[in-house]
Amino acid sequence: MGTERSSNRDSERNAWEEHALSQLRYFRSLSLREKMEAVEGMADVLRRFEEMRAKGEFRSASADPTPPRAASSAHEPSPPPYDANK
């Protein structure tokens, strides 16, 4: 049983490594303009996370397990949950 678990870990690690390499290959194939747009998009996400952290809206999964407080009527409603089938 131990070798099966080890084999599964190795298989998962190899899958992650292959995925990371495929992402790097894809990024390398982009034009300079596309690369700049991708980096700008990543910077936008980083800025949003920093705003959320400053407002106390950002929590890690290992933080306080209490559910987030309900949005007040002064804030915009939350977007619908992500649907991978759309």
N, C-alpha and C positions, 0 to 999 in steps of 0.2 A: 504494500500500500504506500510505503514511503517513496518508492521509486516512481509510482504513478503520480503522486502529488508533485514531486520534483520535476517530472516530465511536463506536467501541466504548467508549472511555473516557467519552465524554460520555453514552452510553446507560447505562453502569453508574452514573455519578454521579447521573444523573436518577432511576434506579431506587432508589438509596440515599436520595436526598432525598425521593422520594415515600413510601418506607417510613417514614422518620423522621416525616414529616408525618402519615401514617396512624396511627402510634403516638401522636403528640400528640393527634390528634383522638379516638382511643379513650380515652386517659387523661382528656381533658376531659369525655367523656361519662359517666365513672364518678361514683357518688355520693361524698360526702365520706368515708363509712365505707370504701368500696372503695378510695379513694385512700389513706387512712391505712393500710389493710391492705397495699396494694402497697408503700408506702414502708417499712413495718415489715419486709416480706419482703426488700426490697433491703438494709436495714440488717443483717438476719440474714446475708445473703450476704457483705456487707462484713466483718462480724465474723469469719465463718468464714475468709475469705481472710486476714485479719490473723493469726488463730491459725495457719494453715498457714504463713504467711511466717515467723512467730516460731519455729516448729518446724523450719524449713528444708524443708517439704514443698511449697512453692509455687515453681515455676520458670517463667520465661517461655520461650516457644518459641525465642527467640534465645539463651538461656543455654546452658550446658554440654550438648552433644548426647548425653551418655551416658544410657542408660536409667535410670529410677528404680530404686532398690534394692528388692529383694523385701521384702514385708512379713514381719516376724518373727512367730513363733507367739504372742508376747505381745500383738500387736495384733489387732483384729478383721479378718476377711478383707475384701478389697476388694469393692465391689458389682459385679455383672455389668456389662459395657459397655452403653452406651445403645443402644437399638434404636428407630430412628425409625418402624419399622413397627408398633409396639405402641401 
